Amino acid sequence: MKISKLIVTPVATHDQPLLNSTGVHESYRERTIVQIETSDGYSGVGETHGGKASEAEANRDWIIGHDPRQMTQARLMWKGTPQGWSAVETAMLDAAAKEAGMPVCDYIGGRARDRVEWAAYLFYKFADENGQGEIANGAALDPESFVKQAEEFVERYGFKALKIKGGFFEPDVDIETFRLLRKRFPKQDGYEIRIDPNAVWTIETSIRVAKAIEEYEPQYLEDPTDSIADHAELKKHTDIPTASNMCVSAFSHVKPNAQLEGIDVILGDHHHWGGILAYKETGVLCRVLGWGLSGHSNNSLGVSQAAMLHACAATPELAYQPDTHYPWTDTDGDIIKGGKLQFTDGYMEVPDKPGLGVEIDEDLLAERHEALKRGAPSNRKEMILDIDPSAVPRDGSWTGYNFPNYAKPRW
């Protein structure tokens, strides 16, 4: 079994104007799709962050002719980032598992579960300009409308874990959102709530927020502040577990966290850590060190969602519902055949088909590639200026900016 063809396609899809600590999402988001074909007729596909096409191309000479079942050797030969490798590895696993007649999760050691439960990824946001989104096209610029967004996600997908993407407004707004969300979705009814301000709070603010929301029984605090040491200091003042995909997002971060004991829950990501097999290795580390394991999502299309599904299904140490950005992908915005993958009662079933269980729709892939070449319209500057006319872009980009009259870079 040898790889005979490598196709690398950068794509762009529509994204809603979601808000986080650095600004507003662009009107489109970029991804990189890697496809392989083998000499004996099998195919595989992987997906990763935008801007990674050049890495796969730089490794083309050895990828062509390589046996996709020889994963360890391929990982050692890779020249590039873990994010770039993750797409190539996923494509190789997809093809190899198809050749074996097994789903990927079974091919890499067997599944720990037949379905995976996910968390709703909720944002403050502007109203979508053209209403393309699958869900929550309206604005959510205050705690009350944020709760209405959560109601949409719970009603449509059945999620029982809810994540607040905080850090955009001042901390008291996030505290009020947490309070109202807990009032609407009680702990006794099985709902879990977590919050992630993307490390924008100081230690002092992190302590203040933790104290303010303790009574609402958070599942965990994700990246309230910006270092392992800061989280260790925070833990002296609260029993709320700390979680991270920013301070601990690579194998090199494991030893410092073990020494400082700052992060309790690792949000593993097969892109950041370097593949599905690396996610499983992260689970072993969490078991040995006594940490919890969850999952980080990053604007995925159906290929990455399927890869994350198999990674989580095959990792017994998974203890918390992984995040998923997938509902924010438009109903007709994916690149896989048969429409988007589906959630039922907050879960996604592991497919029984060999490989990842998804196939690329070549027409849709071509459409998304053309969208990338057209470029994103600069239509969100006005949204930002509506909140604060004195807002100033950082580095010439309106996705990252300062609000002189409304907010500060760190609280």
N, C-alpha and C positions, 0 to 999 in steps of 0.2 A: 504494500500500500504506500504510494508516493504522491505527494502533492504535485499536480501538473499545471495548476493555474492559480494565480492570485489576483483578485480584483479589489481595489481599495477605492471607496466612494465617499467623499465628504458630502453631507446633506444638511439641510436646514428645515426646521418645522416651526410653525407658529407657536408663540408662547404668550400667555396672558401677562398683564402688567402687575406681576407679583412683587411685593415689597419685602426687603430685608434690611439688615443694618447698613449696607453699603449703597442701597438705592433700589432701582426698579429694573426688573428683567427686560431685556431687549424684546422687540416684537417678534423676533425669531430666535431659535436656539440651534446651535451647531452640534452635530454628532459625526462620528467616523464609522463607516461600515466596512468590515473586512469579510470577503468571501473567498473560499478556496474550493477547488475541485481536485479530485484524485484520479489517478490513472485507471482505477477500476470502477469509476462512475459514482463515487460518493461526493457529497458537497457539505460544506460547513460554513457557518456565518457567526461573526462576532461584532460587537458594537462597543464603542468607547467615546470619550470626550471628543469635542471638536478640535481640529488642529493637529491630529495625530496621524494623518495620512502619510506624511513624509517619513515617519518612523517605520511603518510597514514597508514602504517602498525602499528604504535604505537597507532592509534585511531581505529583500526579494531574492538575491542570489542564492542564499542557502535555504530559504523557505521552499522555493521550487526544488523538488527532488527529495524533500525531507519526509520521513514517515511520521504522520500526525499522531501516531500512537506513542512515539518516543518523546514524551512531554518533558521529562527531566533534562534530556540533552538539549532540547529546543530552548528551554528557559535559560540554560547556561550560555547558549549561543546568541541570545538576544542582545542587541545593542540599542538601548533606548530607555524610556521611562516605564515604570510598572503599568501606567495607564495604557500606553501603546501596546505593551505585551498582552494585557488582559484580553483585547479583542482578538489577537492572533491565537492565543491559547483557547479561547472560547470556540473559535472556528475549528481548531484542530480537534477539540473534544467532541464537538457536534458531529464532525465527519467520522471520527473513530468510533463513537458510540453507535452511529448508524450502521457502520460496518459490523459491529458486534450485535446489532439488533436489540439494543438496550437504551432506555432513557439515560441522559447524562448522569443524573444523580445515582442511578444504579451502577453505571459503568465505573464511577469513581469510588465505589466501595459500598454502595447500598444506601437506601433512604432511611432516615430516622422518623420521617412522617410522610403521609400521603398528601397533605395539604399544608399550606403555610398561612398563618394569620398575619395581617398587615396593619399598619397605623395610618390614619388619615393625616396628610401633610397639609396643614391649614395656614393660610397667609392673609395678612392685611393686603389689600389690593385696590387698584383703580378698576373701574368698569372696563371690560374689554372693548376695544374700539369698534369691532365689527361682529362681536358675538359668536366667534368661531368655536369657542371652547366647549368641551363636553359638559362641563358643570361649572356653576358659580360664576357666570359671566358678569354679574353685577359688582358694584363697589363694596368693599368691606373696610371702612376707614375709621371704625370705632368699635368698642367692645360688643355692642348690641348687634351690629351687622356681622361681626365675626362669628357670633354664636349662630346666627342664621345660616352662615356658610357651613358651619359644623353640622347643623341639622340636615342640610342638603346631602352632605357626604354620608352621614349615618343612614339616612333614609334610602339613598340610592345604592350604597355599597355595603352597608351593614357593619362598618368599622366600630370597634369597641375601644380602641386606643386612639387618642387624639393628640396631635402635636401642634403646639403654637409656635409659629415662626415669629419670634419677637425681635426686639432690638431696633425697630424702626422708629417707633414713638418713644416717649419718655417712659421710664420703668413703671410709673404708676398706672399708665394705660395698660401695660402688660399684666400688672397685678389685677386690675379690674376685669380684664378679659378672662384671666384664670378663674377669678371668683364666679363670674357669670357662667362660664363654661361648666364649672363644677356644680353650680346650682341646677343647671339644665341637665347635666349628665352625671348623676350621683355615683359615688364609689360603690354603694350597695347594689346598684344595678349592673355592676360589672365593668364600668367604664374607667379607663386609665387616661391620665392627662400628663403630658410632658411639655417642656418649654425650651426653646433654643434661640437665644439672642445673638448667636454667632460671635461670641467672645467680645461683645462690645461693652460689657459692664466692668467697672473696677471691682476690686475685692470688696470694698465697702458696700457698693451697690448690690453686689451678688449676695452678701450676707443679709442686707436689708430685704431684698426680694425673697430670699429663702425664708426668712422669719415671717414675712407677710403671707406666704402661700402654704406654709407648713400645715395649717389647719385644713387645707383642701386636699391633702394627701397626694402630692405629686408622685408620678411613677419615677421620674428622675429629672435632674437639671442637666441639660445638655449644653456644654461649652458656654457657661455664663461669663467666664473670664478667659484670659488668653495664655495661660501656661499651666503645666502640670503642678508647679509649685504653688501657683495661685489657687488652684483647686484644692490642694492639700491644706492650705490655710482656711479656705471656705469650710472644709469638712470639720474643722475644729468647732464650728458654730452651728452646724445643722446635721441632722441624721438623714436628710434627703440624699439619695445616691447621686453621684456625679457621673456624667456620661460624656463621651467625646468622639468626634470624627476629625477634629482639628488638631488637638494636642497629642493624640495618639492615633496616628493614621498610617504608620509604617512600622516594619519590624524593628527599626533602629530606635523607636520610641518606647519599646517594651521595657527595656532595662531601666531607663530613667523613671518610668511610672512605677515599676516594682520597688525602686529605691525610695521614692517620695510618697507613694501611695496616694496619688491625687485623683485618679480616675477609677471609678468602680465598674463602669459599663463601657465596653468598647463597641462603637458602631462600625463594625467591619464593612468593607466595601471591596468587592472583587476587582474594581477598577484601581482604586488607590493602593491596595495591598499587592496587586499583581496577579490577578486571576482567580478563578473558582477554586483551584487547589490551594492557593494561598489563603482564601477565606476559611477553608477547612483547617488549615494549619493555625490560623488565628483562634479557631475554636479550641484546639488542643492547648494553646497557650493560656486561654481564659480558664480552662479546666484546671490546669496545673497551678495557676496563680490565684485562683479563687475569684476571678472577675466574671461579671455578666457579659453576655454577647447579644448585641442587637444588629441592626443593619442600616447603612446609610444609603440614601437614594440621591441620584443626581441627574434629573431631567431625562430619564431614560425613555427610549422607544421600546417596542415589543421585544426586540432581541435581548437587550440588557435586562428587561423585566423577566424574561424567561430564564436567562442565565442566573439572575439573583434568586429566582424561584428554586432552581436546581441546587444552587449553592446552599441555600437555607434548608432545603429538604434533606440534604446529605450531611448536615452538620448537627450532631446531637446536642451540642452545647448551646444552641440558640435558645435564649431564655426570655427575650423580649420581642414584641412584634417589630419587625423591621419597618422603616419608613418606606413609602413609595410615592414618587412624584407622578406615577403613571396616569392617574385620573386627570391630570392637567394636560395630557396629550389629547389633542382633538379627536373626536370620534372617527373622523376620516383622515387623521393626520399621521397614522402609523405607516410602516413600510412592509408589514407582514400580510400574507394571504389570509382571507377569511375574517378580517376585522380584528379589532383589539381583543386581547386576553381579558377575561372577565373575573370579577370578584363576586363571591356569594357569601353573605353573612360575615364579611370581613376577611374571608379566606380566598385563596387561589389554589385550585386543584393542580397537582403535579400531573402533566400529561403522560400517557402510557406509550406514546409514539417513540420510536428510536430517536436519539439525539436530543436537541433542545425541545423539539415538538413544534417549532415554528419554521416557516419558509418565507423567503423574500418574494414580494410582489415586484417584479422588475419594472413595471410601469410606474408604480408609486415611488420606487427608488429613484427612477429617472426624474420624476416630478420634483422630488425633494432636492435632488442635485441641481436642477435648474433654479430652484428657489434660492439656493446658496449663491449661485452665480449672479443672480439679480441683486443680491444684497438687501439688507434690512432697511426699511424706511425709517427716517429719523423723526418719528411721530410721538415720542414720549417726553420730549423736552417740555412741551406745554403742560403736561400732567404735573410734572414736578413744580413748574413755576406757579401753577394754580395753588399749590400748598404754600409755597414761599417764593415770592417774586425775586428775592435776593439770593436764591440757591445758586451755588457756584459748582460747575462740573470739575471733577478731579481728572487730571491727565487727558482732558479733552473729551471725555466720555460721559454721557448723561446716565449711564448705568451706575456710576459712582459719583457722589456729590456731597457737598456740605450744605446744611441748612443754617445759616447764620442766625436767623430769627426764630427758628423752630426747634432745632435739635443740635446735638453736639456729636462729634465723632465717637467719643466715649463718655459714658455716664458715670 
